[in-house]
Amino acid sequence: MADKKEILLVDDDPDFVEAVKVILTKGGYAVRVAYDGKEGVEAVAEKKPDLIVLDVMMPVMNGHEACAKFKGDEQTRDIPIILLTAVADRVATSTYTHRDMLESEAEDYMPKPVEPAELLDRVKSWLR
Protein backbone atom coordinates (compact mmCIF):
# COMPACT_ATOMS: atom_id res chain seq x y z
CA MET A 1 0.00 0.00 0.00
CA ALA A 2 1.34 3.43 -0.93
CA ASP A 3 1.98 6.02 1.75
CA LYS A 4 -0.61 8.74 2.15
CA LYS A 5 0.16 12.06 0.54
CA GLU A 6 0.90 14.67 3.18
CA ILE A 7 -0.68 18.10 3.25
CA LEU A 8 0.47 21.01 5.38
CA LEU A 9 -2.49 23.14 6.41
CA VAL A 10 -1.53 26.66 7.50
CA ASP A 11 -4.30 28.79 9.01
CA ASP A 12 -4.67 30.85 12.20
CA ASP A 13 -8.32 29.89 12.89
CA PRO A 14 -8.34 26.72 15.06
CA ASP A 15 -11.99 25.92 14.25
CA PHE A 16 -11.40 26.22 10.51
CA VAL A 17 -8.23 24.14 10.83
CA GLU A 18 -10.13 21.33 12.55
CA ALA A 19 -12.91 21.38 9.94
CA VAL A 20 -10.49 21.29 6.99
CA LYS A 21 -8.34 18.68 8.72
CA VAL A 22 -11.40 16.39 8.97
CA ILE A 23 -12.21 16.95 5.28
CA LEU A 24 -8.66 16.18 4.14
CA THR A 25 -8.23 13.21 6.48
CA LYS A 26 -11.51 11.67 5.28
CA GLY A 27 -10.21 12.28 1.74
CA GLY A 28 -7.32 9.94 2.52
CA TYR A 29 -4.57 12.47 3.21
CA ALA A 30 -2.17 12.83 6.14
CA VAL A 31 -2.41 16.37 7.54
CA ARG A 32 0.06 18.46 9.50
CA VAL A 33 -0.92 21.88 10.86
CA ALA A 34 0.75 25.25 11.39
CA TYR A 35 -1.05 28.32 12.74
CA ASP A 36 0.79 31.15 10.95
CA GLY A 37 3.12 31.60 8.00
CA LYS A 38 6.27 31.49 10.12
CA GLU A 39 5.21 28.15 11.67
CA GLY A 40 4.41 26.94 8.16
CA VAL A 41 7.87 27.81 6.88
CA GLU A 42 9.42 26.05 9.89
CA ALA A 43 7.20 22.97 9.37
CA VAL A 44 8.26 22.71 5.71
CA ALA A 45 11.93 23.03 6.72
CA GLU A 46 11.45 20.05 9.08
CA LYS A 47 9.66 17.88 6.54
CA LYS A 48 8.57 18.74 3.01
CA PRO A 49 4.86 18.08 2.42
CA ASP A 50 3.33 17.01 -0.90
CA LEU A 51 1.04 20.07 -0.97
CA ILE A 52 0.40 23.19 1.13
CA VAL A 53 -3.02 24.69 1.86
CA LEU A 54 -2.22 28.24 2.97
CA ASP A 55 -4.47 30.95 4.38
CA VAL A 56 -3.70 34.49 3.25
CA MET A 57 -4.65 36.62 6.26
CA MET A 58 -2.59 35.48 9.26
CA PRO A 59 -0.51 37.12 11.98
CA VAL A 60 3.30 36.97 12.17
CA MET A 61 3.75 36.11 8.46
CA ASN A 62 0.84 36.25 6.02
CA GLY A 63 0.20 33.70 3.29
CA HIS A 64 1.65 35.83 0.50
CA GLU A 65 4.92 36.21 2.39
CA ALA A 66 5.07 32.48 3.18
CA CYS A 67 4.22 31.59 -0.42
CA ALA A 68 7.01 33.86 -1.67
CA LYS A 69 9.48 32.13 0.69
CA PHE A 70 8.42 28.67 -0.55
CA LYS A 71 8.54 29.64 -4.22
CA GLY A 72 11.84 31.47 -3.79
CA ASP A 73 13.59 28.42 -2.33
CA GLU A 74 14.97 25.79 -4.69
CA GLN A 75 14.12 23.05 -2.16
CA THR A 76 10.43 23.98 -1.88
CA ARG A 77 9.47 25.82 -5.07
CA ASP A 78 7.85 22.73 -6.63
CA ILE A 79 5.43 22.10 -3.76
CA PRO A 80 1.91 22.95 -5.01
CA ILE A 81 0.24 25.68 -2.94
CA ILE A 82 -3.47 26.39 -2.69
CA LEU A 83 -4.12 29.81 -1.14
CA LEU A 84 -7.31 30.24 0.86
CA THR A 85 -8.84 33.66 1.28
CA ALA A 86 -11.86 35.36 2.73
CA VAL A 87 -11.02 38.35 0.51
CA ALA A 88 -13.67 37.30 -1.99
CA ASP A 89 -16.28 38.50 0.48
CA ARG A 90 -14.37 41.50 1.86
CA VAL A 91 -12.28 43.06 -0.87
CA ALA A 92 -13.42 46.58 0.02
CA THR A 93 -12.42 46.22 3.69
CA SER A 94 -9.18 44.30 3.21
CA THR A 95 -5.61 45.19 2.31
CA TYR A 96 -5.61 42.07 0.11
CA THR A 97 -7.14 42.03 -3.36
CA HIS A 98 -8.02 39.54 -6.08
CA ARG A 99 -5.02 40.90 -7.98
CA ASP A 100 -2.79 39.76 -5.09
CA MET A 101 -4.11 36.23 -5.57
CA LEU A 102 -3.57 36.30 -9.31
CA GLU A 103 -0.05 37.72 -8.97
CA SER A 104 0.90 35.18 -6.33
CA GLU A 105 3.10 32.27 -7.33
CA ALA A 106 0.63 29.83 -5.77
CA GLU A 107 -0.79 27.23 -8.12
CA ASP A 108 -4.39 27.86 -7.08
CA TYR A 109 -6.59 29.86 -4.75
CA MET A 110 -10.00 29.31 -3.24
CA PRO A 111 -12.39 31.57 -1.38
CA LYS A 112 -13.31 30.81 2.23
CA PRO A 113 -15.41 29.16 3.43
CA VAL A 114 -14.36 26.21 1.29
CA GLU A 115 -16.70 23.66 -0.19
CA PRO A 116 -15.40 20.25 0.97
CA ALA A 117 -15.86 18.48 -2.38
CA GLU A 118 -14.22 21.32 -4.31
CA LEU A 119 -11.25 21.39 -1.93
CA LEU A 120 -10.75 17.63 -2.30
CA ASP A 121 -11.05 17.88 -6.09
CA ARG A 122 -8.42 20.60 -6.27
CA VAL A 123 -6.05 18.82 -3.88
CA LYS A 124 -6.38 15.61 -5.89
CA SER A 125 -5.77 17.49 -9.13
CA TRP A 126 -2.57 19.16 -7.88
CA LEU A 127 -1.23 15.91 -6.43
CA ARG A 128 -1.48 13.99 -9.72
Phi and psi in degrees as GROMACS dihedral restraints (atoms count N, CA, C in turn):
[ dihedral_restraints ]
;  ai    aj    ak    al  type     phi  dphi    fc
    3     4     5     6     1   -72.1    20    10
    4     5     6     7     1   150.3    20    10
    6     7     8     9     1   -66.9    20    10
    7     8     9    10     1   151.9    20    10
    9    10    11    12     1   -70.1    20    10
   10    11    12    13     1   143.8    20    10
   12    13    14    15     1   -68.9    20    10
   13    14    15    16     1   142.2    20    10
   15    16    17    18     1  -106.3    20    10
   16    17    18    19     1   133.3    20    10
   18    19    20    21     1  -116.4    20    10
   19    20    21    22     1   133.9    20    10
   21    22    23    24     1   -97.9    20    10
   22    23    24    25     1   121.1    20    10
   24    25    26    27     1  -103.5    20    10
   25    26    27    28     1   120.8    20    10
   27    28    29    30     1  -120.8    20    10
   28    29    30    31     1   110.9    20    10
   30    31    32    33     1  -160.0    20    10
   31    32    33    34     1   143.6    20    10
   33    34    35    36     1   -90.0    20    10
   34    35    36    37     1    -1.2    20    10
   36    37    38    39     1   -98.9    20    10
   37    38    39    40     1   105.2    20    10
   39    40    41    42     1   -57.9    20    10
   40    41    42    43     1   -35.8    20    10
   42    43    44    45     1   -68.2    20    10
   43    44    45    46     1   -43.0    20    10
   45    46    47    48     1   -64.4    20    10
   46    47    48    49     1   -42.6    20    10
   48    49    50    51     1   -56.7    20    10
   49    50    51    52     1   -47.7    20    10
   51    52    53    54     1   -62.7    20    10
   52    53    54    55     1   -41.6    20    10
   54    55    56    57     1   -63.4    20    10
   55    56    57    58     1   -46.4    20    10
   57    58    59    60     1   -69.2    20    10
   58    59    60    61     1   -35.9    20    10
   60    61    62    63     1   -60.6    20    10
   61    62    63    64     1   -41.7    20    10
   63    64    65    66     1   -62.7    20    10
   64    65    66    67     1   -45.3    20    10
   66    67    68    69     1   -58.8    20    10
   67    68    69    70     1   -49.6    20    10
   69    70    71    72     1   -69.4    20    10
   70    71    72    73     1   -38.2    20    10
   72    73    74    75     1   -65.1    20    10
   73    74    75    76     1   -44.6    20    10
   75    76    77    78     1   -64.1    20    10
   76    77    78    79     1   -25.4    20    10
   78    79    80    81     1   -78.1    20    10
   79    80    81    82     1    -2.8    20    10
   81    82    83    84     1    97.2    20    10
   82    83    84    85     1    13.6    20    10
   84    85    86    87     1  -105.0    20    10
   85    86    87    88     1   150.2    20    10
   87    88    89    90     1   -85.0    20    10
   88    89    90    91     1   138.4    20    10
   90    91    92    93     1  -127.4    20    10
   91    92    93    94     1   128.2    20    10
   93    94    95    96     1  -109.7    20    10
   94    95    96    97     1   157.0    20    10
   96    97    98    99     1  -129.2    20    10
   97    98    99   100     1   142.4    20    10
   99   100   101   102     1  -134.7    20    10
  100   101   102   103     1   149.2    20    10
  102   103   104   105     1  -106.9    20    10
  103   104   105   106     1     6.5    20    10
  105   106   107   108     1  -162.3    20    10
  106   107   108   109     1   171.0    20    10
  108   109   110   111     1   -61.4    20    10
  109   110   111   112     1   -37.7    20    10
  111   112   113   114     1   -64.0    20    10
  112   113   114   115     1   -45.3    20    10
  114   115   116   117     1   -60.9    20    10
  115   116   117   118     1   -37.9    20    10
  117   118   119   120     1   -62.8    20    10
  118   119   120   121     1   -44.4    20    10
  120   121   122   123     1   -62.7    20    10
  121   122   123   124     1   -42.2    20    10
  123   124   125   126     1   -64.4    20    10
  124   125   126   127     1   -40.9    20    10
  126   127   128   129     1   -63.7    20    10
  127   128   129   130     1   -39.3    20    10
  129   130   131   132     1   -69.0    20    10
  130   131   132   133     1   -35.7    20    10
  132   133   134   135     1   -64.3    20    10
  133   134   135   136     1   -34.1    20    10
  135   136   137   138     1   -71.2    20    10
  136   137   138   139     1   -46.5    20    10
  138   139   140   141     1  -155.1    20    10
  139   140   141   142     1   122.6    20    10
  141   142   143   144     1   -72.0    20    10
  142   143   144   145     1   122.8    20    10
  144   145   146   147     1   -82.1    20    10
  145   146   147   148     1   171.1    20    10
  147   148   149   150     1   -81.6    20    10
  148   149   150   151     1   -24.0    20    10
  150   151   152   153     1  -158.9    20    10
  151   152   153   154     1   151.1    20    10
  153   154   155   156     1  -121.1    20    10
  154   155   156   157     1   129.9    20    10
  156   157   158   159     1  -106.3    20    10
  157   158   159   160     1   117.6    20    10
  159   160   161   162     1  -129.2    20    10
  160   161   162   163     1   119.1    20    10
  162   163   164   165     1   -71.0    20    10
  163   164   165   166     1   152.3    20    10
  165   166   167   168     1   -86.5    20    10
  166   167   168   169     1   -53.7    20    10
  168   169   170   171     1   -89.7    20    10
  169   170   171   172     1   102.1    20    10
  171   172   173   174     1  -143.0    20    10
  172   173   174   175     1   156.0    20    10
  174   175   176   177     1   -76.2    20    10
  175   176   177   178     1   172.5    20    10
  177   178   179   180     1    69.3    20    10
  178   179   180   181     1   -64.6    20    10
  180   181   182   183     1  -143.7    20    10
  181   182   183   184     1   120.8    20    10
  183   184   185   186     1   -77.0    20    10
  184   185   186   187     1   172.7    20    10
  186   187   188   189     1   -63.9    20    10
  187   188   189   190     1   -34.5    20    10
  189   190   191   192     1   -65.8    20    10
  190   191   192   193     1   -41.2    20    10
  192   193   194   195     1   -65.8    20    10
  193   194   195   196     1   -44.0    20    10
  195   196   197   198     1   -63.9    20    10
  196   197   198   199     1   -43.5    20    10
  198   199   200   201     1   -59.4    20    10
  199   200   201   202     1   -43.9    20    10
  201   202   203   204     1   -61.7    20    10
  202   203   204   205     1   -39.0    20    10
  204   205   206   207     1   -63.4    20    10
  205   206   207   208     1   -46.1    20    10
  207   208   209   210     1   -62.4    20    10
  208   209   210   211     1   -46.2    20    10
  210   211   212   213     1   -75.1    20    10
  211   212   213   214     1   -18.9    20    10
  213   214   215   216     1   -89.5    20    10
  214   215   216   217     1    -2.1    20    10
  216   217   218   219     1  -108.9    20    10
  217   218   219   220     1   125.2    20    10
  219   220   221   222     1   -56.9    20    10
  220   221   222   223     1   -31.1    20    10
  222   223   224   225     1   -75.0    20    10
  223   224   225   226     1   -23.3    20    10
  225   226   227   228     1  -123.6    20    10
  226   227   228   229     1    -3.4    20    10
  228   229   230   231     1   -63.5    20    10
  229   230   231   232     1   -22.4    20    10
  231   232   233   234     1   -89.9    20    10
  232   233   234   235     1    -0.8    20    10
  234   235   236   237     1   -74.0    20    10
  235   236   237   238     1   123.2    20    10
  237   238   239   240     1   -64.6    20    10
  238   239   240   241     1   139.7    20    10
  240   241   242   243     1  -125.3    20    10
  241   242   243   244     1   129.4    20    10
  243   244   245   246     1  -109.8    20    10
  244   245   246   247     1   114.8    20    10
  246   247   248   249     1   -82.6    20    10
  247   248   249   250     1   139.6    20    10
  249   250   251   252     1  -112.8    20    10
  250   251   252   253     1   137.4    20    10
  252   253   254   255     1  -147.2    20    10
  253   254   255   256     1   142.2    20    10
  255   256   257   258     1   -91.8    20    10
  256   257   258   259     1     1.9    20    10
  258   259   260   261     1   -57.4    20    10
  259   260   261   262     1   -32.0    20    10
  261   262   263   264     1   -53.4    20    10
  262   263   264   265     1   -33.0    20    10
  264   265   266   267     1   -93.4    20    10
  265   266   267   268     1   -15.2    20    10
  267   268   269   270     1  -135.5    20    10
  268   269   270   271     1    38.5    20    10
  270   271   272   273     1   -56.7    20    10
  271   272   273   274     1   -42.9    20    10
  273   274   275   276     1   -65.9    20    10
  274   275   276   277     1   -26.2    20    10
  276   277   278   279     1  -108.1    20    10
  277   278   279   280     1    14.0    20    10
  279   280   281   282     1  -122.1    20    10
  280   281   282   283     1   154.4    20    10
  282   283   284   285     1   -83.8    20    10
  283   284   285   286     1    -5.5    20    10
  285   286   287   288     1  -100.3    20    10
  286   287   288   289     1   147.3    20    10
  288   289   290   291     1  -131.5    20    10
  289   290   291   292     1   168.3    20    10
  291   292   293   294     1   -60.4    20    10
  292   293   294   295     1   -34.8    20    10
  294   295   296   297     1   -60.3    20    10
  295   296   297   298     1   -39.3    20    10
  297   298   299   300     1   -56.7    20    10
  298   299   300   301     1   -42.3    20    10
  300   301   302   303     1   -65.4    20    10
  301   302   303   304     1   -43.7    20    10
  303   304   305   306     1   -69.5    20    10
  304   305   306   307     1   -31.3    20    10
  306   307   308   309     1   -84.7    20    10
  307   308   309   310     1   -12.3    20    10
  309   310   311   312     1   -65.3    20    10
  310   311   312   313     1   157.0    20    10
  312   313   314   315     1   -87.7    20    10
  313   314   315   316     1     3.5    20    10
  315   316   317   318     1   -64.0    20    10
  316   317   318   319     1   151.0    20    10
  318   319   320   321     1   -73.0    20    10
  319   320   321   322     1   -27.5    20    10
  321   322   323   324     1  -156.4    20    10
  322   323   324   325     1   160.7    20    10
  324   325   326   327     1  -145.8    20    10
  325   326   327   328     1   151.2    20    10
  327   328   329   330     1  -134.2    20    10
  328   329   330   331     1   144.6    20    10
  330   331   332   333     1   -76.8    20    10
  331   332   333   334     1   152.1    20    10
  333   334   335   336     1  -100.1    20    10
  334   335   336   337     1   146.9    20    10
  336   337   338   339     1   -71.5    20    10
  337   338   339   340     1   151.4    20    10
  339   340   341   342     1   -86.6    20    10
  340   341   342   343     1   148.6    20    10
  342   343   344   345     1   -87.4    20    10
  343   344   345   346     1   123.6    20    10
  345   346   347   348     1   -51.8    20    10
  346   347   348   349     1   -47.6    20    10
  348   349   350   351     1   -64.6    20    10
  349   350   351   352     1   -39.6    20    10
  351   352   353   354     1   -67.1    20    10
  352   353   354   355     1   -40.9    20    10
  354   355   356   357     1   -60.7    20    10
  355   356   357   358     1   -47.1    20    10
  357   358   359   360     1   -63.0    20    10
  358   359   360   361     1   -39.1    20    10
  360   361   362   363     1   -62.2    20    10
  361   362   363   364     1   -43.7    20    10
  363   364   365   366     1   -69.1    20    10
  364   365   366   367     1   -42.1    20    10
  366   367   368   369     1   -59.4    20    10
  367   368   369   370     1   -48.6    20    10
  369   370   371   372     1   -58.7    20    10
  370   371   372   373     1   -42.9    20    10
  372   373   374   375     1   -62.3    20    10
  373   374   375   376     1   -44.8    20    10
  375   376   377   378     1   -73.3    20    10
  376   377   378   379     1   -20.4    20    10
  378   379   380   381     1   -91.7    20    10
  379   380   381   382     1     0.5    20    10
